Amino acid sequence: MPIPDDVVIRRSARRTRSVQARREAGVIVVTVPARMSAAECERVVPGLVERLRAKETSSRRRSDVDLEQAAVRLATELAADLPLLTRLRRVSWSTRQNRRWGSCTTSTGEIRLSSRLQTMPAWVIDYVLFHELVHLEEAGHTPRFHALMRRYPQHDLAKGFLHGVTHAQAHEGWETDGDVDSADDESLFS
């Protein structure tokens, strides 16, 4: 596979085995060991460039409009039997939520997701969004609420991911606005 035209190969005498791709001023720069052959570059570089582009695409931050579209998709795909969309009024990011991942005001149909989620994988954001959507049907964290949440395909994985982030924040010197050490899953949502 040929190396794309918008990629610059930079050879480094300091590198012996590793290769690195990064974006500099709008151009993808791949740094390779000075002794790497042209054939080896053609074999390795395209895959590395594709991984970088995929990472850039997946890390694009969603807008409020994107969140609303995701809410419609999740409600339609996972809860078409529930009147969630008739109750939903607004979905937005919130910079004021430092202790919770999301919240839902059932009386107004407004959902807010913590802006701390913006750098997380889309499937984690969708999990939190679905959690808050389900609150439009079931206000508390009841057995029915948890049964509805199980509809989310990556429920356990996303829940574990968020527990890991919470643990890391509490134990590795990350900034937090309160004691999340003893927080259970329910205290991280509305």
CNS distance restraints for C-alpha pairs under 8 A (distance, minus, plus):
assign (resid   1 and name CA) (resid  42 and name CA) 6.25 0.50 0.50
assign (resid   1 and name CA) (resid  43 and name CA) 6.68 0.50 0.50
assign (resid   1 and name CA) (resid  46 and name CA) 6.83 0.50 0.50
assign (resid   2 and name CA) (resid  42 and name CA) 5.78 0.50 0.50
assign (resid   2 and name CA) (resid  46 and name CA) 7.13 0.50 0.50
assign (resid   3 and name CA) (resid   7 and name CA) 7.07 0.50 0.50
assign (resid   3 and name CA) (resid  42 and name CA) 5.97 0.50 0.50
assign (resid   3 and name CA) (resid  45 and name CA) 6.62 0.50 0.50
assign (resid   3 and name CA) (resid  46 and name CA) 5.71 0.50 0.50
assign (resid   4 and name CA) (resid  46 and name CA) 7.20 0.50 0.50
assign (resid   6 and name CA) (resid  27 and name CA) 6.35 0.50 0.50
assign (resid   6 and name CA) (resid  28 and name CA) 6.73 0.50 0.50
assign (resid   7 and name CA) (resid  27 and name CA) 6.41 0.50 0.50
assign (resid   7 and name CA) (resid  28 and name CA) 4.94 0.50 0.50
assign (resid   7 and name CA) (resid  29 and name CA) 5.90 0.50 0.50
assign (resid   7 and name CA) (resid  30 and name CA) 7.15 0.50 0.50
assign (resid   8 and name CA) (resid  27 and name CA) 7.29 0.50 0.50
assign (resid   8 and name CA) (resid  28 and name CA) 6.24 0.50 0.50
assign (resid   8 and name CA) (resid  29 and name CA) 4.82 0.50 0.50
assign (resid   8 and name CA) (resid  30 and name CA) 6.16 0.50 0.50
assign (resid   9 and name CA) (resid  29 and name CA) 6.00 0.50 0.50
assign (resid   9 and name CA) (resid  30 and name CA) 4.97 0.50 0.50
assign (resid   9 and name CA) (resid  31 and name CA) 6.02 0.50 0.50
assign (resid   9 and name CA) (resid  32 and name CA) 7.19 0.50 0.50
assign (resid  10 and name CA) (resid  29 and name CA) 6.82 0.50 0.50
assign (resid  10 and name CA) (resid  30 and name CA) 5.95 0.50 0.50
assign (resid  10 and name CA) (resid  31 and name CA) 4.66 0.50 0.50
assign (resid  10 and name CA) (resid  32 and name CA) 6.27 0.50 0.50
assign (resid  11 and name CA) (resid  31 and name CA) 5.71 0.50 0.50
assign (resid  11 and name CA) (resid  32 and name CA) 5.07 0.50 0.50
assign (resid  11 and name CA) (resid  33 and name CA) 5.61 0.50 0.50
assign (resid  11 and name CA) (resid  34 and name CA) 4.68 0.50 0.50
assign (resid  12 and name CA) (resid  31 and name CA) 6.61 0.50 0.50
assign (resid  12 and name CA) (resid  32 and name CA) 6.08 0.50 0.50
assign (resid  12 and name CA) (resid  33 and name CA) 5.14 0.50 0.50
assign (resid  12 and name CA) (resid  34 and name CA) 4.94 0.50 0.50
assign (resid  13 and name CA) (resid  33 and name CA) 6.16 0.50 0.50
assign (resid  13 and name CA) (resid  34 and name CA) 5.07 0.50 0.50
assign (resid  13 and name CA) (resid  35 and name CA) 7.82 0.50 0.50
assign (resid  14 and name CA) (resid  33 and name CA) 7.21 0.50 0.50
assign (resid  14 and name CA) (resid  34 and name CA) 7.98 0.50 0.50
assign (resid  15 and name CA) (resid  19 and name CA) 7.77 0.50 0.50
assign (resid  15 and name CA) (resid  32 and name CA) 6.74 0.50 0.50
assign (resid  15 and name CA) (resid  33 and name CA) 4.63 0.50 0.50
assign (resid  15 and name CA) (resid  34 and name CA) 7.12 0.50 0.50
assign (resid  16 and name CA) (resid  33 and name CA) 5.25 0.50 0.50
assign (resid  16 and name CA) (resid  34 and name CA) 7.71 0.50 0.50
assign (resid  16 and name CA) (resid  35 and name CA) 7.84 0.50 0.50
assign (resid  17 and name CA) (resid  32 and name CA) 7.89 0.50 0.50
assign (resid  17 and name CA) (resid  33 and name CA) 6.24 0.50 0.50
assign (resid  18 and name CA) (resid  32 and name CA) 6.77 0.50 0.50
assign (resid  18 and name CA) (resid  33 and name CA) 6.95 0.50 0.50
assign (resid  19 and name CA) (resid  30 and name CA) 6.96 0.50 0.50
assign (resid  19 and name CA) (resid  31 and name CA) 5.59 0.50 0.50
assign (resid  19 and name CA) (resid  32 and name CA) 4.72 0.50 0.50
assign (resid  19 and name CA) (resid  33 and name CA) 6.98 0.50 0.50
assign (resid  20 and name CA) (resid  30 and name CA) 5.46 0.50 0.50
assign (resid  20 and name CA) (resid  31 and name CA) 5.19 0.50 0.50
assign (resid  20 and name CA) (resid  32 and name CA) 6.81 0.50 0.50
assign (resid  20 and name CA) (resid  48 and name CA) 7.84 0.50 0.50
assign (resid  21 and name CA) (resid  28 and name CA) 6.66 0.50 0.50
assign (resid  21 and name CA) (resid  29 and name CA) 5.64 0.50 0.50
assign (resid  21 and name CA) (resid  30 and name CA) 4.29 0.50 0.50
assign (resid  21 and name CA) (resid  31 and name CA) 6.45 0.50 0.50
assign (resid  21 and name CA) (resid  48 and name CA) 6.62 0.50 0.50
assign (resid  21 and name CA) (resid  49 and name CA) 6.57 0.50 0.50
assign (resid  21 and name CA) (resid  52 and name CA) 6.85 0.50 0.50
assign (resid  22 and name CA) (resid  28 and name CA) 5.63 0.50 0.50
assign (resid  22 and name CA) (resid  29 and name CA) 5.50 0.50 0.50
assign (resid  22 and name CA) (resid  30 and name CA) 6.58 0.50 0.50
assign (resid  22 and name CA) (resid  52 and name CA) 7.21 0.50 0.50
assign (resid  23 and name CA) (resid  27 and name CA) 5.44 0.50 0.50
assign (resid  23 and name CA) (resid  28 and name CA) 4.41 0.50 0.50
assign (resid  23 and name CA) (resid  29 and name CA) 5.95 0.50 0.50
assign (resid  24 and name CA) (resid  28 and name CA) 6.24 0.50 0.50
assign (resid  24 and name CA) (resid  29 and name CA) 6.59 0.50 0.50
assign (resid  28 and name CA) (resid  49 and name CA) 7.54 0.50 0.50
assign (resid  30 and name CA) (resid  45 and name CA) 7.30 0.50 0.50
assign (resid  30 and name CA) (resid  49 and name CA) 7.95 0.50 0.50
assign (resid  32 and name CA) (resid  36 and name CA) 6.83 0.50 0.50
assign (resid  32 and name CA) (resid  41 and name CA) 7.88 0.50 0.50
assign (resid  36 and name CA) (resid  40 and name CA) 6.33 0.50 0.50
assign (resid  36 and name CA) (resid  41 and name CA) 6.72 0.50 0.50
assign (resid  37 and name CA) (resid  41 and name CA) 6.27 0.50 0.50
assign (resid  38 and name CA) (resid  42 and name CA) 6.23 0.50 0.50
assign (resid  39 and name CA) (resid  43 and name CA) 6.30 0.50 0.50
assign (resid  40 and name CA) (resid  44 and name CA) 6.14 0.50 0.50
assign (resid  41 and name CA) (resid  45 and name CA) 5.48 0.50 0.50
assign (resid  42 and name CA) (resid  46 and name CA) 6.86 0.50 0.50
assign (resid  43 and name CA) (resid  47 and name CA) 7.90 0.50 0.50
assign (resid  44 and name CA) (resid  48 and name CA) 6.53 0.50 0.50
assign (resid  45 and name CA) (resid  49 and name CA) 6.09 0.50 0.50
assign (resid  46 and name CA) (resid  50 and name CA) 6.17 0.50 0.50
assign (resid  47 and name CA) (resid  51 and name CA) 6.26 0.50 0.50
assign (resid  48 and name CA) (resid  52 and name CA) 6.33 0.50 0.50
assign (resid  49 and name CA) (resid  53 and name CA) 6.23 0.50 0.50
assign (resid  50 and name CA) (resid  54 and name CA) 6.08 0.50 0.50
assign (resid  51 and name CA) (resid  55 and name CA) 6.11 0.50 0.50
assign (resid  52 and name CA) (resid  56 and name CA) 6.20 0.50 0.50
assign (resid  53 and name CA) (resid  57 and name CA) 6.16 0.50 0.50
assign (resid  54 and name CA) (resid  58 and name CA) 6.11 0.50 0.50
assign (resid  55 and name CA) (resid  59 and name CA) 6.02 0.50 0.50
assign (resid  56 and name CA) (resid  60 and name CA) 6.43 0.50 0.50
assign (resid  58 and name CA) (resid 121 and name CA) 7.35 0.50 0.50
assign (resid  58 and name CA) (resid 122 and name CA) 7.50 0.50 0.50
assign (resid  59 and name CA) (resid 119 and name CA) 6.42 0.50 0.50
assign (resid  59 and name CA) (resid 120 and name CA) 7.75 0.50 0.50
assign (resid  59 and name CA) (resid 121 and name CA) 7.38 0.50 0.50
assign (resid  61 and name CA) (resid 118 and name CA) 5.83 0.50 0.50
assign (resid  61 and name CA) (resid 119 and name CA) 7.06 0.50 0.50
assign (resid  62 and name CA) (resid  66 and name CA) 5.42 0.50 0.50
assign (resid  62 and name CA) (resid  67 and name CA) 6.60 0.50 0.50
assign (resid  62 and name CA) (resid 118 and name CA) 7.08 0.50 0.50
assign (resid  63 and name CA) (resid  67 and name CA) 6.35 0.50 0.50
assign (resid  63 and name CA) (resid  93 and name CA) 7.95 0.50 0.50
assign (resid  64 and name CA) (resid  68 and name CA) 6.28 0.50 0.50
assign (resid  64 and name CA) (resid  91 and name CA) 6.39 0.50 0.50
assign (resid  64 and name CA) (resid  92 and name CA) 4.88 0.50 0.50
assign (resid  64 and name CA) (resid  93 and name CA) 6.41 0.50 0.50
assign (resid  65 and name CA) (resid  69 and name CA) 6.24 0.50 0.50
assign (resid  65 and name CA) (resid  91 and name CA) 7.98 0.50 0.50
assign (resid  66 and name CA) (resid  70 and name CA) 6.12 0.50 0.50
assign (resid  67 and name CA) (resid  71 and name CA) 6.10 0.50 0.50
assign (resid  67 and name CA) (resid  91 and name CA) 6.25 0.50 0.50
assign (resid  67 and name CA) (resid  92 and name CA) 6.87 0.50 0.50
assign (resid  68 and name CA) (resid  72 and name CA) 6.34 0.50 0.50
assign (resid  68 and name CA) (resid  90 and name CA) 7.17 0.50 0.50
assign (resid  68 and name CA) (resid  91 and name CA) 5.53 0.50 0.50
assign (resid  68 and name CA) (resid  92 and name CA) 7.77 0.50 0.50
assign (resid  69 and name CA) (resid  73 and name CA) 6.23 0.50 0.50
assign (resid  70 and name CA) (resid  74 and name CA) 6.02 0.50 0.50
assign (resid  70 and name CA) (resid 126 and name CA) 7.21 0.50 0.50
assign (resid  71 and name CA) (resid  75 and name CA) 6.00 0.50 0.50
assign (resid  71 and name CA) (resid  91 and name CA) 7.87 0.50 0.50
assign (resid  71 and name CA) (resid 126 and name CA) 7.98 0.50 0.50
assign (resid  71 and name CA) (resid 129 and name CA) 6.73 0.50 0.50
assign (resid  71 and name CA) (resid 130 and name CA) 7.14 0.50 0.50
assign (resid  71 and name CA) (resid 133 and name CA) 7.39 0.50 0.50
assign (resid  72 and name CA) (resid  76 and name CA) 5.99 0.50 0.50
assign (resid  72 and name CA) (resid  85 and name CA) 6.87 0.50 0.50
assign (resid  73 and name CA) (resid  77 and name CA) 5.95 0.50 0.50
assign (resid  74 and name CA) (resid  78 and name CA) 5.60 0.50 0.50
assign (resid  74 and name CA) (resid  79 and name CA) 7.25 0.50 0.50
assign (resid  74 and name CA) (resid 126 and name CA) 7.69 0.50 0.50
assign (resid  74 and name CA) (resid 130 and name CA) 6.59 0.50 0.50
assign (resid  75 and name CA) (resid  79 and name CA) 4.87 0.50 0.50
assign (resid  75 and name CA) (resid  80 and name CA) 6.01 0.50 0.50
assign (resid  75 and name CA) (resid  84 and name CA) 6.48 0.50 0.50
assign (resid  75 and name CA) (resid  85 and name CA) 6.85 0.50 0.50
assign (resid  75 and name CA) (resid 130 and name CA) 7.61 0.50 0.50
assign (resid  75 and name CA) (resid 133 and name CA) 7.48 0.50 0.50
assign (resid  76 and name CA) (resid  80 and name CA) 4.74 0.50 0.50
assign (resid  78 and name CA) (resid 151 and name CA) 6.17 0.50 0.50
assign (resid  78 and name CA) (resid 152 and name CA) 6.91 0.50 0.50
assign (resid  79 and name CA) (resid  84 and name CA) 7.61 0.50 0.50
assign (resid  82 and name CA) (resid 137 and name CA) 7.25 0.50 0.50
assign (resid  83 and name CA) (resid  87 and name CA) 6.75 0.50 0.50
assign (resid  83 and name CA) (resid 137 and name CA) 7.48 0.50 0.50
assign (resid  84 and name CA) (resid  88 and name CA) 6.15 0.50 0.50
assign (resid  84 and name CA) (resid 133 and name CA) 6.71 0.50 0.50
assign (resid  84 and name CA) (resid 134 and name CA) 7.46 0.50 0.50
assign (resid  84 and name CA) (resid 136 and name CA) 6.08 0.50 0.50
assign (resid  84 and name CA) (resid 137 and name CA) 6.52 0.50 0.50
assign (resid  87 and name CA) (resid 109 and name CA) 5.46 0.50 0.50
assign (resid  87 and name CA) (resid 136 and name CA) 6.55 0.50 0.50
assign (resid  88 and name CA) (resid 109 and name CA) 4.54 0.50 0.50
assign (resid  88 and name CA) (resid 110 and name CA) 6.49 0.50 0.50
assign (resid  88 and name CA) (resid 111 and name CA) 7.91 0.50 0.50
assign (resid  88 and name CA) (resid 133 and name CA) 7.78 0.50 0.50
assign (resid  88 and name CA) (resid 136 and name CA) 7.35 0.50 0.50
assign (resid  89 and name CA) (resid 108 and name CA) 7.00 0.50 0.50
assign (resid  89 and name CA) (resid 109 and name CA) 4.87 0.50 0.50
assign (resid  89 and name CA) (resid 110 and name CA) 5.60 0.50 0.50
assign (resid  90 and name CA) (resid 109 and name CA) 6.59 0.50 0.50
assign (resid  90 and name CA) (resid 110 and name CA) 4.80 0.50 0.50
assign (resid  90 and name CA) (resid 111 and name CA) 6.15 0.50 0.50
assign (resid  91 and name CA) (resid 110 and name CA) 6.04 0.50 0.50
assign (resid  91 and name CA) (resid 111 and name CA) 4.76 0.50 0.50
assign (resid  91 and name CA) (resid 112 and name CA) 5.80 0.50 0.50
assign (resid  91 and name CA) (resid 113 and name CA) 7.79 0.50 0.50
assign (resid  92 and name CA) (resid 111 and name CA) 6.50 0.50 0.50
assign (resid  92 and name CA) (resid 112 and name CA) 5.01 0.50 0.50
assign (resid  92 and name CA) (resid 113 and name CA) 6.36 0.50 0.50
assign (resid  93 and name CA) (resid 112 and name CA) 5.52 0.50 0.50
assign (resid  93 and name CA) (resid 113 and name CA) 4.90 0.50 0.50
assign (resid  93 and name CA) (resid 114 and name CA) 5.85 0.50 0.50
assign (resid  93 and name CA) (resid 115 and name CA) 5.50 0.50 0.50
assign (resid  94 and name CA) (resid 112 and name CA) 5.83 0.50 0.50
assign (resid  94 and name CA) (resid 113 and name CA) 5.73 0.50 0.50
assign (resid  94 and name CA) (resid 114 and name CA) 4.99 0.50 0.50
assign (resid  94 and name CA) (resid 115 and name CA) 5.48 0.50 0.50
assign (resid  95 and name CA) (resid 114 and name CA) 6.12 0.50 0.50
assign (resid  95 and name CA) (resid 115 and name CA) 5.32 0.50 0.50
assign (resid  95 and name CA) (resid 116 and name CA) 7.73 0.50 0.50
assign (resid  96 and name CA) (resid 114 and name CA) 7.28 0.50 0.50
assign (resid  97 and name CA) (resid 101 and name CA) 7.02 0.50 0.50
assign (resid  97 and name CA) (resid 102 and name CA) 7.34 0.50 0.50
assign (resid  97 and name CA) (resid 113 and name CA) 7.62 0.50 0.50
assign (resid  97 and name CA) (resid 114 and name CA) 5.12 0.50 0.50
assign (resid  97 and name CA) (resid 115 and name CA) 7.52 0.50 0.50
assign (resid  98 and name CA) (resid 114 and name CA) 6.97 0.50 0.50
assign (resid  98 and name CA) (resid 116 and name CA) 7.65 0.50 0.50
assign (resid  98 and name CA) (resid 176 and name CA) 6.90 0.50 0.50
assign (resid  98 and name CA) (resid 177 and name CA) 5.95 0.50 0.50
assign (resid  99 and name CA) (resid 176 and name CA) 7.22 0.50 0.50
assign (resid  99 and name CA) (resid 177 and name CA) 6.16 0.50 0.50
assign (resid  99 and name CA) (resid 178 and name CA) 6.91 0.50 0.50
assign (resid  99 and name CA) (resid 180 and name CA) 7.65 0.50 0.50
assign (resid  99 and name CA) (resid 188 and name CA) 6.48 0.50 0.50
assign (resid 100 and name CA) (resid 114 and name CA) 6.87 0.50 0.50
assign (resid 100 and name CA) (resid 187 and name CA) 7.10 0.50 0.50
assign (resid 100 and name CA) (resid 188 and name CA) 4.23 0.50 0.50
assign (resid 100 and name CA) (resid 189 and name CA) 5.26 0.50 0.50
assign (resid 100 and name CA) (resid 190 and name CA) 7.38 0.50 0.50
assign (resid 101 and name CA) (resid 113 and name CA) 5.97 0.50 0.50
assign (resid 101 and name CA) (resid 114 and name CA) 5.07 0.50 0.50
assign (resid 101 and name CA) (resid 116 and name CA) 7.58 0.50 0.50
assign (resid 101 and name CA) (resid 117 and name CA) 7.08 0.50 0.50
assign (resid 101 and name CA) (resid 128 and name CA) 6.90 0.50 0.50
assign (resid 101 and name CA) (resid 188 and name CA) 5.74 0.50 0.50
assign (resid 101 and name CA) (resid 189 and name CA) 5.73 0.50 0.50
assign (resid 102 and name CA) (resid 111 and name CA) 7.37 0.50 0.50
assign (resid 102 and name CA) (resid 112 and name CA) 5.58 0.50 0.50
assign (resid 102 and name CA) (resid 113 and name CA) 4.22 0.50 0.50
assign (resid 102 and name CA) (resid 114 and name CA) 5.58 0.50 0.50
assign (resid 102 and name CA) (resid 128 and name CA) 6.58 0.50 0.50
assign (resid 102 and name CA) (resid 129 and name CA) 7.50 0.50 0.50
assign (resid 102 and name CA) (resid 132 and name CA) 6.79 0.50 0.50
assign (resid 102 and name CA) (resid 188 and name CA) 7.37 0.50 0.50
assign (resid 102 and name CA) (resid 189 and name CA) 5.20 0.50 0.50
assign (resid 102 and name CA) (resid 190 and name CA) 6.43 0.50 0.50
assign (resid 103 and name CA) (resid 111 and name CA) 5.82 0.50 0.50
assign (resid 103 and name CA) (resid 112 and name CA) 5.35 0.50 0.50
assign (resid 103 and name CA) (resid 113 and name CA) 6.53 0.50 0.50
assign (resid 103 and name CA) (resid 132 and name CA) 6.26 0.50 0.50
assign (resid 103 and name CA) (resid 189 and name CA) 5.74 0.50 0.50
assign (resid 103 and name CA) (resid 190 and name CA) 4.42 0.50 0.50
assign (resid 104 and name CA) (resid 109 and name CA) 7.08 0.50 0.50
assign (resid 104 and name CA) (resid 110 and name CA) 5.78 0.50 0.50
assign (resid 104 and name CA) (resid 111 and name CA) 4.46 0.50 0.50
assign (resid 104 and name CA) (resid 112 and name CA) 6.42 0.50 0.50
assign (resid 104 and name CA) (resid 132 and name CA) 5.61 0.50 0.50
assign (resid 104 and name CA) (resid 133 and name CA) 7.67 0.50 0.50
assign (resid 104 and name CA) (resid 135 and name CA) 6.74 0.50 0.50
assign (resid 104 and name CA) (resid 136 and name CA) 7.55 0.50 0.50
assign (resid 104 and name CA) (resid 190 and name CA) 6.11 0.50 0.50
assign (resid 105 and name CA) (resid 109 and name CA) 5.77 0.50 0.50
assign (resid 105 and name CA) (resid 110 and name CA) 5.33 0.50 0.50
assign (resid 105 and name CA) (resid 111 and name CA) 6.50 0.50 0.50
assign (resid 106 and name CA) (resid 110 and name CA) 6.93 0.50 0.50
assign (resid 106 and name CA) (resid 135 and name CA) 6.97 0.50 0.50
assign (resid 106 and name CA) (resid 136 and name CA) 5.52 0.50 0.50
assign (resid 106 and name CA) (resid 139 and name CA) 7.03 0.50 0.50
assign (resid 109 and name CA) (resid 136 and name CA) 6.89 0.50 0.50
assign (resid 111 and name CA) (resid 129 and name CA) 8.00 0.50 0.50
assign (resid 111 and name CA) (resid 132 and name CA) 6.53 0.50 0.50
assign (resid 111 and name CA) (resid 133 and name CA) 7.57 0.50 0.50
assign (resid 113 and name CA) (resid 117 and name CA) 7.36 0.50 0.50
assign (resid 113 and name CA) (resid 128 and name CA) 7.59 0.50 0.50
assign (resid 113 and name CA) (resid 129 and name CA) 7.20 0.50 0.50
assign (resid 114 and name CA) (resid 118 and name CA) 7.90 0.50 0.50
assign (resid 117 and name CA) (resid 124 and name CA) 7.99 0.50 0.50
assign (resid 117 and name CA) (resid 125 and name CA) 6.31 0.50 0.50
assign (resid 118 and name CA) (resid 125 and name CA) 7.56 0.50 0.50
assign (resid 120 and name CA) (resid 124 and name CA) 6.49 0.50 0.50
assign (resid 120 and name CA) (resid 125 and name CA) 6.81 0.50 0.50
assign (resid 121 and name CA) (resid 125 and name CA) 6.60 0.50 0.50
assign (resid 122 and name CA) (resid 126 and name CA) 6.04 0.50 0.50
assign (resid 123 and name CA) (resid 127 and name CA) 6.14 0.50 0.50
assign (resid 123 and name CA) (resid 154 and name CA) 7.42 0.50 0.50
assign (resid 123 and name CA) (resid 158 and name CA) 7.11 0.50 0.50
assign (resid 124 and name CA) (resid 128 and name CA) 6.46 0.50 0.50
assign (resid 124 and name CA) (resid 158 and name CA) 5.17 0.50 0.50
assign (resid 124 and name CA) (resid 161 and name CA) 7.60 0.50 0.50
assign (resid 124 and name CA) (resid 162 and name CA) 7.78 0.50 0.50
assign (resid 125 and name CA) (resid 129 and name CA) 6.11 0.50 0.50
assign (resid 126 and name CA) (resid 130 and name CA) 5.93 0.50 0.50
assign (resid 127 and name CA) (resid 131 and name CA) 6.11 0.50 0.50
assign (resid 127 and name CA) (resid 152 and name CA) 6.88 0.50 0.50
assign (resid 127 and name CA) (resid 154 and name CA) 7.66 0.50 0.50
assign (resid 127 and name CA) (resid 155 and name CA) 6.82 0.50 0.50
assign (resid 127 and name CA) (resid 158 and name CA) 6.44 0.50 0.50
assign (resid 127 and name CA) (resid 159 and name CA) 7.97 0.50 0.50
assign (resid 128 and name CA) (resid 132 and name CA) 6.35 0.50 0.50
assign (resid 129 and name CA) (resid 133 and name CA) 6.16 0.50 0.50
assign (resid 130 and name CA) (resid 134 and name CA) 6.08 0.50 0.50
assign (resid 130 and name CA) (resid 149 and name CA) 7.52 0.50 0.50
assign (resid 130 and name CA) (resid 152 and name CA) 7.54 0.50 0.50
assign (resid 131 and name CA) (resid 135 and name CA) 6.71 0.50 0.50
assign (resid 131 and name CA) (resid 149 and name CA) 6.51 0.50 0.50
assign (resid 132 and name CA) (resid 136 and name CA) 7.15 0.50 0.50
assign (resid 132 and name CA) (resid 189 and name CA) 7.80 0.50 0.50
assign (resid 132 and name CA) (resid 190 and name CA) 7.63 0.50 0.50
assign (resid 133 and name CA) (resid 137 and name CA) 7.51 0.50 0.50
assign (resid 134 and name CA) (resid 138 and name CA) 6.12 0.50 0.50
assign (resid 134 and name CA) (resid 139 and name CA) 7.86 0.50 0.50
assign (resid 134 and name CA) (resid 145 and name CA) 6.91 0.50 0.50
assign (resid 134 and name CA) (resid 148 and name CA) 7.08 0.50 0.50
assign (resid 134 and name CA) (resid 149 and name CA) 7.14 0.50 0.50
assign (resid 135 and name CA) (resid 139 and name CA) 4.61 0.50 0.50
assign (resid 135 and name CA) (resid 140 and name CA) 6.95 0.50 0.50
assign (resid 135 and name CA) (resid 145 and name CA) 7.57 0.50 0.50
assign (resid 138 and name CA) (resid 142 and name CA) 7.64 0.50 0.50
assign (resid 138 and name CA) (resid 144 and name CA) 7.50 0.50 0.50
assign (resid 138 and name CA) (resid 145 and name CA) 5.80 0.50 0.50
assign (resid 140 and name CA) (resid 145 and name CA) 7.06 0.50 0.50
assign (resid 141 and name CA) (resid 145 and name CA) 5.53 0.50 0.50
assign (resid 141 and name CA) (resid 146 and name CA) 6.73 0.50 0.50
assign (resid 141 and name CA) (resid 186 and name CA) 7.26 0.50 0.50
assign (resid 142 and name CA) (resid 146 and name CA) 6.42 0.50 0.50
assign (resid 143 and name CA) (resid 147 and name CA) 6.18 0.50 0.50
assign (resid 144 and name CA) (resid 148 and name CA) 6.20 0.50 0.50
assign (resid 145 and name CA) (resid 149 and name CA) 6.22 0.50 0.50
assign (resid 146 and name CA) (resid 150 and name CA) 6.35 0.50 0.50
assign (resid 147 and name CA) (resid 151 and name CA) 7.38 0.50 0.50
assign (resid 149 and name CA) (resid 155 and name CA) 7.19 0.50 0.50
assign (resid 150 and name CA) (resid 155 and name CA) 6.14 0.50 0.50
assign (resid 151 and name CA) (resid 155 and name CA) 7.65 0.50 0.50
assign (resid 154 and name CA) (resid 158 and name CA) 5.94 0.50 0.50
assign (resid 155 and name CA) (resid 159 and name CA) 6.05 0.50 0.50
assign (resid 156 and name CA) (resid 160 and name CA) 6.03 0.50 0.50
assign (resid 157 and name CA) (resid 161 and name CA) 6.11 0.50 0.50
assign (resid 158 and name CA) (resid 162 and name CA) 6.27 0.50 0.50
assign (resid 159 and name CA) (resid 163 and name CA) 6.25 0.50 0.50
assign (resid 160 and name CA) (resid 164 and name CA) 6.13 0.50 0.50
assign (resid 161 and name CA) (resid 165 and name CA) 6.33 0.50 0.50
assign (resid 162 and name CA) (resid 166 and name CA) 6.09 0.50 0.50
assign (resid 163 and name CA) (resid 167 and name CA) 6.07 0.50 0.50
assign (resid 163 and name CA) (resid 185 and name CA) 7.57 0.50 0.50
assign (resid 164 and name CA) (resid 168 and name CA) 6.09 0.50 0.50
assign (resid 165 and name CA) (resid 169 and name CA) 6.09 0.50 0.50
assign (resid 166 and name CA) (resid 170 and name CA) 6.20 0.50 0.50
assign (resid 166 and name CA) (resid 180 and name CA) 6.98 0.50 0.50
assign (resid 167 and name CA) (resid 171 and name CA) 6.03 0.50 0.50
assign (resid 167 and name CA) (resid 180 and name CA) 7.85 0.50 0.50
assign (resid 167 and name CA) (resid 181 and name CA) 7.17 0.50 0.50
assign (resid 168 and name CA) (resid 172 and name CA) 5.33 0.50 0.50
assign (resid 168 and name CA) (resid 173 and name CA) 7.91 0.50 0.50
assign (resid 168 and name CA) (resid 174 and name CA) 7.17 0.50 0.50
assign (resid 169 and name CA) (resid 173 and name CA) 6.33 0.50 0.50
assign (resid 169 and name CA) (resid 174 and name CA) 4.46 0.50 0.50
assign (resid 169 and name CA) (resid 175 and name CA) 6.55 0.50 0.50
assign (resid 169 and name CA) (resid 176 and name CA) 6.67 0.50 0.50
assign (resid 170 and name CA) (resid 174 and name CA) 6.61 0.50 0.50
assign (resid 170 and name CA) (resid 176 and name CA) 7.13 0.50 0.50
assign (resid 170 and name CA) (resid 179 and name CA) 7.64 0.50 0.50
assign (resid 170 and name CA) (resid 180 and name CA) 6.15 0.50 0.50
assign (resid 170 and name CA) (resid 181 and name CA) 5.91 0.50 0.50
assign (resid 176 and name CA) (resid 180 and name CA) 7.78 0.50 0.50
assign (resid 179 and name CA) (resid 183 and name CA) 7.37 0.50 0.50
assign (resid 183 and name CA) (resid 187 and name CA) 6.02 0.50 0.50
assign (resid 183 and name CA) (resid 188 and name CA) 7.31 0.50 0.50
assign (resid 184 and name CA) (resid 188 and name CA) 7.22 0.50 0.50
assign (resid 185 and name CA) (resid 189 and name CA) 7.46 0.50 0.50
assign (resid 186 and name CA) (resid 190 and name CA) 7.47 0.50 0.50
